[in-house]
Amino acid sequence: MDQGIKQNVIKGLGLDALPEEAQERAVESISKIIFQNIIVNSLDSLSEADQDAFEKLLSSEGVTGDAISEFLSQKIPNFDELVEKEVASFRNEAAEFVDNTEGGEKVS
């Protein structure tokens, strides 16, 4: 996972108060979800040629999250804003889930 996205997740979700080991576990799980959302939401912003190049990158053996983030940040002018938006969206959804479960409602 790209370190910038990782730090955004830690700060954006208030995980910086947790012990480092707990931060790592939480960030790993949360980041996967957020990163998938970023990829999906980035596709519409790419030209057809960039979409083809992105597909090739994704199918490359040993491709890393950092390589994917670098590609998208080079191709999408507002990539940092997109990342912040996805972190905020996840934070809001998580808060809503917690509010619903603490309020006695059963979430299925």
Backbone as XML, in Angstrom:
<?xml version="1.0"?>
<chain id="A" units="angstrom">
  <residue number="1" name="MET">
    <atom name="N" x="0.846" y="-1.176" z="0.000"/>
    <atom name="CA" x="0.000" y="0.000" z="0.000"/>
    <atom name="C" x="0.886" y="1.232" z="0.000"/>
  </residue>
  <residue number="2" name="ASP">
    <atom name="N" x="0.512" y="2.194" z="-0.777"/>
    <atom name="CA" x="1.198" y="3.472" z="-0.859"/>
    <atom name="C" x="1.244" y="4.117" z="0.527"/>
  </residue>
  <residue number="3" name="GLN">
    <atom name="N" x="2.402" y="4.612" z="0.921"/>
    <atom name="CA" x="2.569" y="5.196" z="2.254"/>
    <atom name="C" x="1.698" y="6.431" z="2.462"/>
  </residue>
  <residue number="4" name="GLY">
    <atom name="N" x="1.498" y="7.213" z="1.407"/>
    <atom name="CA" x="0.637" y="8.391" z="1.517"/>
    <atom name="C" x="-0.792" y="8.006" z="1.840"/>
  </residue>
  <residue number="5" name="ILE">
    <atom name="N" x="-1.300" y="6.991" z="1.161"/>
    <atom name="CA" x="-2.655" y="6.511" z="1.422"/>
    <atom name="C" x="-2.722" y="5.938" z="2.837"/>
  </residue>
  <residue number="6" name="LYS">
    <atom name="N" x="-1.702" y="5.197" z="3.218"/>
    <atom name="CA" x="-1.659" y="4.604" z="4.552"/>
    <atom name="C" x="-1.734" y="5.681" z="5.631"/>
  </residue>
  <residue number="7" name="GLN">
    <atom name="N" x="-0.945" y="6.718" z="5.494"/>
    <atom name="CA" x="-0.955" y="7.798" z="6.481"/>
    <atom name="C" x="-2.299" y="8.534" z="6.476"/>
  </residue>
  <residue number="8" name="ASN">
    <atom name="N" x="-2.876" y="8.688" z="5.298"/>
    <atom name="CA" x="-4.184" y="9.322" z="5.189"/>
    <atom name="C" x="-5.227" y="8.500" z="5.952"/>
  </residue>
  <residue number="9" name="VAL">
    <atom name="N" x="-5.167" y="7.188" z="5.830"/>
    <atom name="CA" x="-6.098" y="6.308" z="6.530"/>
    <atom name="C" x="-5.891" y="6.420" z="8.038"/>
  </residue>
  <residue number="10" name="ILE">
    <atom name="N" x="-4.650" y="6.375" z="8.479"/>
    <atom name="CA" x="-4.346" y="6.444" z="9.918"/>
    <atom name="C" x="-4.877" y="7.741" z="10.517"/>
  </residue>
  <residue number="11" name="LYS">
    <atom name="N" x="-4.554" y="8.846" z="9.884"/>
    <atom name="CA" x="-4.986" y="10.143" z="10.412"/>
    <atom name="C" x="-6.485" y="10.353" z="10.213"/>
  </residue>
  <residue number="12" name="GLY">
    <atom name="N" x="-6.987" y="10.028" z="9.032"/>
    <atom name="CA" x="-8.386" y="10.268" z="8.711"/>
    <atom name="C" x="-9.355" y="9.472" z="9.573"/>
  </residue>
  <residue number="13" name="LEU">
    <atom name="N" x="-8.921" y="8.311" z="10.034"/>
    <atom name="CA" x="-9.795" y="7.464" z="10.840"/>
    <atom name="C" x="-9.429" y="7.499" z="12.319"/>
  </residue>
  <residue number="14" name="GLY">
    <atom name="N" x="-8.467" y="8.346" z="12.683"/>
    <atom name="CA" x="-8.089" y="8.490" z="14.084"/>
    <atom name="C" x="-7.390" y="7.272" z="14.654"/>
  </residue>
  <residue number="15" name="LEU">
    <atom name="N" x="-6.712" y="6.512" z="13.796"/>
    <atom name="CA" x="-6.036" y="5.306" z="14.263"/>
    <atom name="C" x="-4.675" y="5.603" z="14.899"/>
  </residue>
  <residue number="16" name="ASP">
    <atom name="N" x="-4.223" y="6.852" z="14.794"/>
    <atom name="CA" x="-2.911" y="7.193" z="15.322"/>
    <atom name="C" x="-2.843" y="7.086" z="16.844"/>
  </residue>
  <residue number="17" name="ALA">
    <atom name="N" x="-3.989" y="6.944" z="17.513"/>
    <atom name="CA" x="-4.005" y="6.772" z="18.966"/>
    <atom name="C" x="-3.778" y="5.317" z="19.376"/>
  </residue>
  <residue number="18" name="LEU">
    <atom name="N" x="-3.883" y="4.400" z="18.425"/>
    <atom name="CA" x="-3.700" y="2.978" z="18.715"/>
    <atom name="C" x="-2.214" y="2.623" z="18.779"/>
  </residue>
  <residue number="19" name="PRO">
    <atom name="N" x="-1.886" y="1.535" z="19.492"/>
    <atom name="CA" x="-0.508" y="1.038" z="19.437"/>
    <atom name="C" x="-0.146" y="0.687" z="17.994"/>
  </residue>
  <residue number="20" name="GLU">
    <atom name="N" x="1.138" y="0.767" z="17.674"/>
    <atom name="CA" x="1.584" y="0.596" z="16.287"/>
    <atom name="C" x="1.142" y="-0.735" z="15.679"/>
  </residue>
  <residue number="21" name="GLU">
    <atom name="N" x="1.217" y="-1.820" z="16.449"/>
    <atom name="CA" x="0.828" y="-3.135" z="15.929"/>
    <atom name="C" x="-0.664" y="-3.162" z="15.576"/>
  </residue>
  <residue number="22" name="ALA">
    <atom name="N" x="-1.484" y="-2.572" z="16.428"/>
    <atom name="CA" x="-2.924" y="-2.515" z="16.163"/>
    <atom name="C" x="-3.205" y="-1.613" z="14.968"/>
  </residue>
  <residue number="23" name="GLN">
    <atom name="N" x="-2.440" y="-0.532" z="14.834"/>
    <atom name="CA" x="-2.582" y="0.355" z="13.665"/>
    <atom name="C" x="-2.332" y="-0.426" z="12.393"/>
  </residue>
  <residue number="24" name="GLU">
    <atom name="N" x="-1.257" y="-1.198" z="12.385"/>
    <atom name="CA" x="-0.886" y="-1.961" z="11.181"/>
    <atom name="C" x="-1.986" y="-2.935" z="10.777"/>
  </residue>
  <residue number="25" name="ARG">
    <atom name="N" x="-2.526" y="-3.658" z="11.747"/>
    <atom name="CA" x="-3.594" y="-4.628" z="11.432"/>
    <atom name="C" x="-4.836" y="-3.914" z="10.908"/>
  </residue>
  <residue number="26" name="ALA">
    <atom name="N" x="-5.226" y="-2.840" z="11.582"/>
    <atom name="CA" x="-6.418" y="-2.107" z="11.171"/>
    <atom name="C" x="-6.228" y="-1.483" z="9.794"/>
  </residue>
  <residue number="27" name="VAL">
    <atom name="N" x="-5.083" y="-0.859" z="9.604"/>
    <atom name="CA" x="-4.808" y="-0.184" z="8.330"/>
    <atom name="C" x="-4.772" y="-1.183" z="7.188"/>
  </residue>
  <residue number="28" name="GLU">
    <atom name="N" x="-4.201" y="-2.342" z="7.420"/>
    <atom name="CA" x="-4.124" y="-3.353" z="6.356"/>
    <atom name="C" x="-5.523" y="-3.750" z="5.884"/>
  </residue>
  <residue number="29" name="SER">
    <atom name="N" x="-6.410" y="-4.010" z="6.824"/>
    <atom name="CA" x="-7.774" y="-4.409" z="6.462"/>
    <atom name="C" x="-8.550" y="-3.267" z="5.813"/>
  </residue>
  <residue number="30" name="ILE">
    <atom name="N" x="-8.497" y="-2.113" z="6.443"/>
    <atom name="CA" x="-9.247" y="-0.955" z="5.951"/>
    <atom name="C" x="-8.705" y="-0.485" z="4.610"/>
  </residue>
  <residue number="31" name="SER">
    <atom name="N" x="-7.397" y="-0.479" z="4.478"/>
    <atom name="CA" x="-6.765" y="0.010" z="3.256"/>
    <atom name="C" x="-7.149" y="-0.802" z="2.036"/>
  </residue>
  <residue number="32" name="LYS">
    <atom name="N" x="-7.290" y="-2.097" z="2.213"/>
    <atom name="CA" x="-7.694" y="-2.949" z="1.088"/>
    <atom name="C" x="-9.053" y="-2.508" z="0.543"/>
  </residue>
  <residue number="33" name="ILE">
    <atom name="N" x="-9.971" y="-2.249" z="1.450"/>
    <atom name="CA" x="-11.310" y="-1.824" z="1.038"/>
    <atom name="C" x="-11.250" y="-0.466" z="0.343"/>
  </residue>
  <residue number="34" name="ILE">
    <atom name="N" x="-10.564" y="0.473" z="0.977"/>
    <atom name="CA" x="-10.467" y="1.825" z="0.424"/>
    <atom name="C" x="-9.732" y="1.807" z="-0.913"/>
  </residue>
  <residue number="35" name="PHE">
    <atom name="N" x="-8.647" y="1.034" z="-0.992"/>
    <atom name="CA" x="-7.857" y="0.973" z="-2.219"/>
    <atom name="C" x="-8.682" y="0.417" z="-3.373"/>
  </residue>
  <residue number="36" name="GLN">
    <atom name="N" x="-9.494" y="-0.591" z="-3.107"/>
    <atom name="CA" x="-10.371" y="-1.138" z="-4.152"/>
    <atom name="C" x="-11.362" y="-0.081" z="-4.623"/>
  </residue>
  <residue number="37" name="ASN">
    <atom name="N" x="-11.909" y="0.682" z="-3.687"/>
    <atom name="CA" x="-12.837" y="1.752" z="-4.057"/>
    <atom name="C" x="-12.142" y="2.827" z="-4.884"/>
  </residue>
  <residue number="38" name="ILE">
    <atom name="N" x="-10.917" y="3.146" z="-4.519"/>
    <atom name="CA" x="-10.145" y="4.145" z="-5.268"/>
    <atom name="C" x="-9.936" y="3.672" z="-6.701"/>
  </residue>
  <residue number="39" name="ILE">
    <atom name="N" x="-9.567" y="2.421" z="-6.859"/>
    <atom name="CA" x="-9.326" y="1.876" z="-8.201"/>
    <atom name="C" x="-10.610" y="1.944" z="-9.032"/>
  </residue>
  <residue number="40" name="VAL">
    <atom name="N" x="-11.701" y="1.483" z="-8.463"/>
    <atom name="CA" x="-12.977" y="1.486" z="-9.187"/>
    <atom name="C" x="-13.365" y="2.906" z="-9.584"/>
  </residue>
  <residue number="41" name="ASN">
    <atom name="N" x="-13.253" y="3.834" z="-8.651"/>
    <atom name="CA" x="-13.666" y="5.215" z="-8.925"/>
    <atom name="C" x="-12.678" y="5.957" z="-9.814"/>
  </residue>
  <residue number="42" name="SER">
    <atom name="N" x="-11.476" y="5.448" z="-9.959"/>
    <atom name="CA" x="-10.481" y="6.077" z="-10.821"/>
    <atom name="C" x="-10.684" y="5.748" z="-12.290"/>
  </residue>
  <residue number="43" name="LEU">
    <atom name="N" x="-11.284" y="4.617" z="-12.559"/>
    <atom name="CA" x="-11.394" y="4.145" z="-13.939"/>
    <atom name="C" x="-12.110" y="5.132" z="-14.845"/>
  </residue>
  <residue number="44" name="ASP">
    <atom name="N" x="-13.155" y="5.770" z="-14.342"/>
    <atom name="CA" x="-13.901" y="6.724" z="-15.166"/>
    <atom name="C" x="-13.080" y="7.956" z="-15.515"/>
  </residue>
  <residue number="45" name="SER">
    <atom name="N" x="-12.046" y="8.236" z="-14.708"/>
    <atom name="CA" x="-11.218" y="9.420" z="-14.935"/>
    <atom name="C" x="-10.093" y="9.172" z="-15.939"/>
  </residue>
  <residue number="46" name="LEU">
    <atom name="N" x="-9.897" y="7.917" z="-16.314"/>
    <atom name="CA" x="-8.814" y="7.574" z="-17.236"/>
    <atom name="C" x="-9.296" y="7.559" z="-18.682"/>
  </residue>
  <residue number="47" name="SER">
    <atom name="N" x="-8.425" y="7.984" z="-19.571"/>
    <atom name="CA" x="-8.727" y="7.878" z="-20.995"/>
    <atom name="C" x="-8.733" y="6.393" z="-21.375"/>
  </residue>
  <residue number="48" name="GLU">
    <atom name="N" x="-9.226" y="6.100" z="-22.556"/>
    <atom name="CA" x="-9.263" y="4.707" z="-23.005"/>
    <atom name="C" x="-7.855" y="4.118" z="-23.082"/>
  </residue>
  <residue number="49" name="ALA">
    <atom name="N" x="-6.904" y="4.901" z="-23.570"/>
    <atom name="CA" x="-5.515" y="4.435" z="-23.657"/>
    <atom name="C" x="-4.946" y="4.189" z="-22.260"/>
  </residue>
  <residue number="50" name="ASP">
    <atom name="N" x="-5.249" y="5.100" z="-21.320"/>
    <atom name="CA" x="-4.769" y="4.919" z="-19.951"/>
    <atom name="C" x="-5.440" y="3.725" z="-19.277"/>
  </residue>
  <residue number="51" name="GLN">
    <atom name="N" x="-6.709" y="3.479" z="-19.605"/>
    <atom name="CA" x="-7.390" y="2.306" z="-19.066"/>
    <atom name="C" x="-6.713" y="1.031" z="-19.550"/>
  </residue>
  <residue number="52" name="ASP">
    <atom name="N" x="-6.327" y="1.014" z="-20.832"/>
    <atom name="CA" x="-5.615" y="-0.151" z="-21.372"/>
    <atom name="C" x="-4.275" y="-0.342" z="-20.675"/>
  </residue>
  <residue number="53" name="ALA">
    <atom name="N" x="-3.542" y="0.762" z="-20.491"/>
    <atom name="CA" x="-2.246" y="0.692" z="-19.805"/>
    <atom name="C" x="-2.435" y="0.244" z="-18.354"/>
  </residue>
  <residue number="54" name="PHE">
    <atom name="N" x="-3.495" y="0.704" z="-17.727"/>
    <atom name="CA" x="-3.775" y="0.326" z="-16.346"/>
    <atom name="C" x="-4.093" y="-1.162" z="-16.247"/>
  </residue>
  <residue number="55" name="GLU">
    <atom name="N" x="-4.873" y="-1.668" z="-17.204"/>
    <atom name="CA" x="-5.181" y="-3.101" z="-17.243"/>
    <atom name="C" x="-3.904" y="-3.923" z="-17.362"/>
  </residue>
  <residue number="56" name="LYS">
    <atom name="N" x="-2.994" y="-3.477" z="-18.214"/>
    <atom name="CA" x="-1.717" y="-4.181" z="-18.375"/>
    <atom name="C" x="-0.923" y="-4.149" z="-17.081"/>
  </residue>
  <residue number="57" name="LEU">
    <atom name="N" x="-0.933" y="-2.999" z="-16.417"/>
    <atom name="CA" x="-0.224" y="-2.883" z="-15.145"/>
    <atom name="C" x="-0.806" y="-3.849" z="-14.122"/>
  </residue>
  <residue number="58" name="LEU">
    <atom name="N" x="-2.129" y="-3.887" z="-14.015"/>
    <atom name="CA" x="-2.776" y="-4.761" z="-13.037"/>
    <atom name="C" x="-2.508" y="-6.236" z="-13.300"/>
  </residue>
  <residue number="59" name="SER">
    <atom name="N" x="-2.342" y="-6.586" z="-14.563"/>
    <atom name="CA" x="-2.097" y="-7.990" z="-14.889"/>
    <atom name="C" x="-0.611" y="-8.350" z="-14.847"/>
  </residue>
  <residue number="60" name="SER">
    <atom name="N" x="0.231" y="-7.367" z="-14.570"/>
    <atom name="CA" x="1.664" y="-7.626" z="-14.469"/>
    <atom name="C" x="1.967" y="-8.457" z="-13.235"/>
  </residue>
  <residue number="61" name="GLU">
    <atom name="N" x="2.897" y="-9.360" z="-13.390"/>
    <atom name="CA" x="3.307" y="-10.189" z="-12.266"/>
    <atom name="C" x="4.064" y="-9.329" z="-11.251"/>
  </residue>
  <residue number="62" name="GLY">
    <atom name="N" x="3.691" y="-9.449" z="-10.000"/>
    <atom name="CA" x="4.378" y="-8.731" z="-8.939"/>
    <atom name="C" x="4.049" y="-7.258" z="-8.825"/>
  </residue>
  <residue number="63" name="VAL">
    <atom name="N" x="2.953" y="-6.820" z="-9.435"/>
    <atom name="CA" x="2.565" y="-5.414" z="-9.340"/>
    <atom name="C" x="2.264" y="-5.085" z="-7.877"/>
  </residue>
  <residue number="64" name="THR">
    <atom name="N" x="2.681" y="-3.907" z="-7.447"/>
    <atom name="CA" x="2.492" y="-3.503" z="-6.052"/>
    <atom name="C" x="1.454" y="-2.384" z="-5.950"/>
  </residue>
  <residue number="65" name="GLY">
    <atom name="N" x="0.949" y="-2.208" z="-4.762"/>
    <atom name="CA" x="0.026" y="-1.109" z="-4.501"/>
    <atom name="C" x="0.680" y="0.232" z="-4.768"/>
  </residue>
  <residue number="66" name="ASP">
    <atom name="N" x="1.969" y="0.331" z="-4.453"/>
    <atom name="CA" x="2.692" y="1.573" z="-4.709"/>
    <atom name="C" x="2.742" y="1.877" z="-6.201"/>
  </residue>
  <residue number="67" name="ALA">
    <atom name="N" x="2.950" y="0.848" z="-7.018"/>
    <atom name="CA" x="3.006" y="1.041" z="-8.473"/>
    <atom name="C" x="1.639" y="1.482" z="-9.005"/>
  </residue>
  <residue number="68" name="ILE">
    <atom name="N" x="0.587" y="0.895" z="-8.470"/>
    <atom name="CA" x="-0.761" y="1.264" z="-8.888"/>
    <atom name="C" x="-1.054" y="2.704" z="-8.490"/>
  </residue>
  <residue number="69" name="SER">
    <atom name="N" x="-0.721" y="3.058" z="-7.248"/>
    <atom name="CA" x="-0.947" y="4.428" z="-6.770"/>
    <atom name="C" x="-0.153" y="5.438" z="-7.585"/>
  </residue>
  <residue number="70" name="GLU">
    <atom name="N" x="1.085" y="5.084" z="-7.901"/>
    <atom name="CA" x="1.920" y="5.994" z="-8.688"/>
    <atom name="C" x="1.315" y="6.214" z="-10.074"/>
  </residue>
  <residue number="71" name="PHE">
    <atom name="N" x="0.876" y="5.140" z="-10.715"/>
    <atom name="CA" x="0.255" y="5.250" z="-12.030"/>
    <atom name="C" x="-0.964" y="6.167" z="-11.971"/>
  </residue>
  <residue number="72" name="LEU">
    <atom name="N" x="-1.849" y="5.894" z="-11.012"/>
    <atom name="CA" x="-3.080" y="6.679" z="-10.914"/>
    <atom name="C" x="-2.800" y="8.136" z="-10.563"/>
  </residue>
  <residue number="73" name="SER">
    <atom name="N" x="-1.830" y="8.377" z="-9.688"/>
    <atom name="CA" x="-1.531" y="9.763" z="-9.318"/>
    <atom name="C" x="-0.932" y="10.540" z="-10.484"/>
  </residue>
  <residue number="74" name="GLN">
    <atom name="N" x="-0.258" y="9.844" z="-11.394"/>
    <atom name="CA" x="0.290" y="10.502" z="-12.581"/>
    <atom name="C" x="-0.791" y="10.786" z="-13.620"/>
  </residue>
  <residue number="75" name="LYS">
    <atom name="N" x="-1.799" y="9.951" z="-13.658"/>
    <atom name="CA" x="-2.832" y="10.064" z="-14.697"/>
    <atom name="C" x="-4.064" y="10.868" z="-14.266"/>
  </residue>
  <residue number="76" name="ILE">
    <atom name="N" x="-4.286" y="10.965" z="-12.955"/>
    <atom name="CA" x="-5.478" y="11.644" z="-12.453"/>
    <atom name="C" x="-5.039" y="12.874" z="-11.666"/>
  </residue>
  <residue number="77" name="PRO">
    <atom name="N" x="-5.337" y="14.068" z="-12.196"/>
    <atom name="CA" x="-4.868" y="15.304" z="-11.558"/>
    <atom name="C" x="-5.323" y="15.475" z="-10.106"/>
  </residue>
  <residue number="78" name="ASN">
    <atom name="N" x="-6.508" y="15.031" z="-9.777"/>
    <atom name="CA" x="-7.036" y="15.213" z="-8.422"/>
    <atom name="C" x="-6.997" y="13.907" z="-7.621"/>
  </residue>
  <residue number="79" name="PHE">
    <atom name="N" x="-5.987" y="13.096" z="-7.850"/>
    <atom name="CA" x="-5.908" y="11.788" z="-7.211"/>
    <atom name="C" x="-5.889" y="11.902" z="-5.685"/>
  </residue>
  <residue number="80" name="ASP">
    <atom name="N" x="-5.139" y="12.858" z="-5.147"/>
    <atom name="CA" x="-5.083" y="13.025" z="-3.690"/>
    <atom name="C" x="-6.457" y="13.351" z="-3.118"/>
  </residue>
  <residue number="81" name="GLU">
    <atom name="N" x="-7.220" y="14.157" z="-3.837"/>
    <atom name="CA" x="-8.579" y="14.493" z="-3.405"/>
    <atom name="C" x="-9.471" y="13.250" z="-3.426"/>
  </residue>
  <residue number="82" name="LEU">
    <atom name="N" x="-9.293" y="12.418" z="-4.452"/>
    <atom name="CA" x="-10.063" y="11.177" z="-4.559"/>
    <atom name="C" x="-9.758" y="10.270" z="-3.371"/>
  </residue>
  <residue number="83" name="VAL">
    <atom name="N" x="-8.493" y="10.176" z="-3.001"/>
    <atom name="CA" x="-8.091" y="9.353" z="-1.854"/>
    <atom name="C" x="-8.745" y="9.895" z="-0.579"/>
  </residue>
  <residue number="84" name="GLU">
    <atom name="N" x="-8.650" y="11.187" z="-0.371"/>
    <atom name="CA" x="-9.257" y="11.800" z="0.819"/>
    <atom name="C" x="-10.762" y="11.562" z="0.857"/>
  </residue>
  <residue number="85" name="LYS">
    <atom name="N" x="-11.396" y="11.658" z="-0.306"/>
    <atom name="CA" x="-12.839" y="11.435" z="-0.395"/>
    <atom name="C" x="-13.186" y="9.995" z="-0.015"/>
  </residue>
  <residue number="86" name="GLU">
    <atom name="N" x="-12.412" y="9.040" z="-0.482"/>
    <atom name="CA" x="-12.683" y="7.635" z="-0.178"/>
    <atom name="C" x="-12.455" y="7.327" z="1.302"/>
  </residue>
  <residue number="87" name="VAL">
    <atom name="N" x="-11.420" y="7.929" z="1.898"/>
    <atom name="CA" x="-11.177" y="7.742" z="3.336"/>
    <atom name="C" x="-12.341" y="8.331" z="4.127"/>
  </residue>
  <residue number="88" name="ALA">
    <atom name="N" x="-12.777" y="9.533" z="3.750"/>
    <atom name="CA" x="-13.901" y="10.178" z="4.440"/>
    <atom name="C" x="-15.181" y="9.356" z="4.284"/>
  </residue>
  <residue number="89" name="SER">
    <atom name="N" x="-15.396" y="8.830" z="3.097"/>
    <atom name="CA" x="-16.583" y="8.013" z="2.851"/>
    <atom name="C" x="-16.566" y="6.765" z="3.729"/>
  </residue>
  <residue number="90" name="PHE">
    <atom name="N" x="-15.402" y="6.117" z="3.816"/>
    <atom name="CA" x="-15.288" y="4.930" z="4.662"/>
    <atom name="C" x="-15.523" y="5.309" z="6.122"/>
  </residue>
  <residue number="91" name="ARG">
    <atom name="N" x="-14.939" y="6.420" z="6.559"/>
    <atom name="CA" x="-15.093" y="6.877" z="7.941"/>
    <atom name="C" x="-16.580" y="7.110" z="8.248"/>
  </residue>
  <residue number="92" name="ASN">
    <atom name="N" x="-17.292" y="7.763" z="7.329"/>
    <atom name="CA" x="-18.712" y="8.037" z="7.525"/>
    <atom name="C" x="-19.534" y="6.747" z="7.583"/>
  </residue>
  <residue number="93" name="GLU">
    <atom name="N" x="-19.227" y="5.818" z="6.690"/>
    <atom name="CA" x="-19.942" y="4.539" z="6.691"/>
    <atom name="C" x="-19.675" y="3.764" z="7.973"/>
  </residue>
  <residue number="94" name="ALA">
    <atom name="N" x="-18.422" y="3.791" z="8.444"/>
    <atom name="CA" x="-18.077" y="3.099" z="9.687"/>
    <atom name="C" x="-18.781" y="3.739" z="10.870"/>
  </residue>
  <residue number="95" name="ALA">
    <atom name="N" x="-18.826" y="5.067" z="10.911"/>
    <atom name="CA" x="-19.500" y="5.774" z="12.003"/>
    <atom name="C" x="-20.989" y="5.462" z="11.995"/>
  </residue>
  <residue number="96" name="GLU">
    <atom name="N" x="-21.575" y="5.423" z="10.811"/>
    <atom name="CA" x="-23.000" y="5.097" z="10.693"/>
    <atom name="C" x="-23.267" y="3.680" z="11.187"/>
  </residue>
  <residue number="97" name="PHE">
    <atom name="N" x="-22.394" y="2.758" z="10.833"/>
    <atom name="CA" x="-22.533" y="1.368" z="11.276"/>
    <atom name="C" x="-22.465" y="1.293" z="12.799"/>
  </residue>
  <residue number="98" name="VAL">
    <atom name="N" x="-21.482" y="1.985" z="13.389"/>
    <atom name="CA" x="-21.325" y="1.980" z="14.845"/>
    <atom name="C" x="-22.551" y="2.604" z="15.506"/>
  </residue>
  <residue number="99" name="ASP">
    <atom name="N" x="-23.016" y="3.719" z="14.971"/>
    <atom name="CA" x="-24.206" y="4.375" z="15.528"/>
    <atom name="C" x="-25.412" y="3.444" z="15.492"/>
  </residue>
  <residue number="100" name="ASN">
    <atom name="N" x="-25.569" y="2.724" z="14.403"/>
    <atom name="CA" x="-26.709" y="1.815" z="14.268"/>
    <atom name="C" x="-26.612" y="0.642" z="15.227"/>
  </residue>
  <residue number="101" name="THR">
    <atom name="N" x="-25.424" y="0.118" z="15.431"/>
    <atom name="CA" x="-25.274" y="-1.041" z="16.321"/>
    <atom name="C" x="-25.326" y="-0.607" z="17.786"/>
  </residue>
  <residue number="102" name="GLU">
    <atom name="N" x="-24.851" y="0.583" z="18.109"/>
    <atom name="CA" x="-24.905" y="1.062" z="19.489"/>
    <atom name="C" x="-26.319" y="1.480" z="19.862"/>
  </residue>
  <residue number="103" name="GLY">
    <atom name="N" x="-27.100" y="1.856" z="18.876"/>
    <atom name="CA" x="-28.466" y="2.287" z="19.135"/>
    <atom name="C" x="-29.444" y="1.134" z="19.339"/>
  </residue>
  <residue number="104" name="GLY">
    <atom name="N" x="-28.924" y="-0.068" z="19.342"/>
    <atom name="CA" x="-29.789" y="-1.227" z="19.573"/>
    <atom name="C" x="-30.340" y="-1.839" z="18.310"/>
  </residue>
  <residue number="105" name="GLU">
    <atom name="N" x="-30.073" y="-1.206" z="17.176"/>
    <atom name="CA" x="-30.562" y="-1.783" z="15.925"/>
    <atom name="C" x="-29.654" y="-2.930" z="15.533"/>
  </residue>
  <residue number="106" name="LYS">
    <atom name="N" x="-30.234" y="-3.933" z="14.983"/>
    <atom name="CA" x="-29.449" y="-5.075" z="14.511"/>
    <atom name="C" x="-29.134" y="-4.866" z="13.041"/>
  </residue>
  <residue number="107" name="VAL">
    <atom name="N" x="-27.854" y="-4.883" z="12.726"/>
    <atom name="CA" x="-27.410" y="-4.704" z="11.353"/>
    <atom name="C" x="-27.075" y="-6.067" z="10.790"/>
  </residue>
  <residue number="108" name="SER">
    <atom name="N" x="-27.624" y="-6.381" z="9.631"/>
    <atom name="CA" x="-27.332" y="-7.693" z="9.044"/>
    <atom name="C" x="-26.566" y="-7.553" z="7.778"/>
  </residue>
</chain>
